[in-house]
């Protein structure tokens, strides 16, 4: 763990911490590395801007295939519950409709948070066979379907009479054996980062008890964030950046030891040696991938309650291997050393930090191309829809075209808590 000094901390909100937890910092620091790429000065990657128009055309083709009527939903966890032509949420009816709208929203937030926290890369060997349908799923869809059925079976609830929830007691008593059984993990069906996933959910359980302002004091639940946001909203409007900031503050303690600043665990924030070390945290690059993915996944339950979400495009793209792989496979980015394709890289490596930072900038630049092609603007085609339409699907499709098994072009050494 890297610990940075705490001078100047006032009332628990160090200004550098606040900045590094903002979408603006994500873009600022990523763009600083991107400028080095434009000057061909990065250690690991080269940037080929001439390949970006063809990449935009490829993504547009995928968007038209996926959504011929141009009605693109948000890129969120709910899409993974809708695979094979049916929404798993339909399985919760009619019981779900018997609950009042507020409790329905709490339940959906419980489900979304536990499912997203279980969503780090599964590896190429793991599969989940869905009870009832016999359908087999892998990767993100498999993790989503497995987490959905685990949730409905009461795996994350400490209240036997209320299985459809996640609460502090249920999460803290979760074990690796419980999760392995629920996710059908065996020696022949291994899941990457199983222990890391369990530790993350256990830490979530402890964190719920420590922050009653967000999660409630009586039977703390992730879903009680809904109550907090309803109180925070002004005239039924809630900023997407407020949701992200709440997630970063409320769930920050769950992430395994990484960079700490002023006693605050920064989470998905990493140093890069080519950023100038001119002051506290100046060489750090924040991504907050899972936290932003989670924010995107919480928008729909809040909209269902009548809240209008504002500032949606202040959030960034997601720095993960499907979006990043798109730009490598399409030739927008190339590695200086081809030997780097042969080894797995941990998230703290400068190579991965570069790749993720360049990906975020390229997603913003690609969005401009796509909106111009479709005569749309950021209001009618926000980045969260371009991701869904979109870059994530295109990254998966090009990977399947280039490599059997659809592996990303660059290998990640994941502990189950980053990607």
QUIVEN-V804777 format. One record per backbone hydrogen bond with DSSP energy under -1.0 kcal/mol. CO is the residue of the C=O (numbers start at 1). NH is the residue of the N-H. If there is no record, write none. Layout:
co={CO CO}
nh={NH NH}
This chain:
co={2 4 6 10 14 15 16 17 19 22 23 24 25 26 27 28 29 30 31 32 33 34 35 36 37 44 46 48 49 51 52 53 54 55 56 57 58 59 60 61 62 63 67 70 76 79 81 83 87 88 89 90 92 96 100 101 102 103 104 105 106 107 108 109 110 111 112 113 116 122 128 130 135 137 138 139 140 141 142 143 144 145 146 147 148 149 150 151 154 156 159 163 167 168 169 171 175 176 177 178 179 180 181 193 194 195 196 197 198 199 200 201 202 203 204 205 206 211 211 212 215 220 221 222 223 224 225 226 227 228 229 234 236 237 238 239 240 241 242 243 244 245 246 247 251 252 259 260 261 264 267 268 268 270 272 276 279 281 283 285 288 289 290 291 292 293 295 298 299 300 302 303 308 310 311 312 318 320 321 322 323 324 325 326 327 327 328 332 334 337 338 339 345 346 349 350 351 352 353 354 355 356 357 358 359 360 361 362 363 364 365 366 367 368 369 370 371 377 382 382 383 384 385 386 387 390 391 392 393 394 395 396 397 398 399 403 411 412}
nh={260 262 9 13 18 19 20 21 22 26 27 28 29 30 31 32 33 34 35 36 37 38 39 41 40 336 334 51 52 55 56 57 58 59 60 61 62 63 64 65 66 67 70 72 79 82 88 86 90 91 92 93 96 99 104 105 106 107 108 109 110 111 112 113 114 115 116 117 119 192 137 134 130 128 142 143 144 145 146 147 148 149 150 151 152 153 155 154 157 167 162 165 171 172 173 174 179 180 181 182 183 185 184 197 198 199 200 201 202 203 204 205 206 207 208 209 210 214 215 216 221 168 224 225 226 228 229 230 231 232 233 237 308 234 310 243 244 245 246 247 248 249 250 251 254 255 266 4 264 261 269 287 288 285 275 278 282 284 272 270 292 293 294 295 296 297 298 302 303 304 307 306 238 240 314 315 320 324 325 326 327 328 329 330 332 333 331 48 46 340 341 342 413 349 353 354 355 356 357 358 359 360 361 362 363 364 365 366 367 368 369 370 371 372 373 374 376 381 385 386 387 75 389 391 392 394 395 396 397 398 399 400 401 402 403 406 345 414}
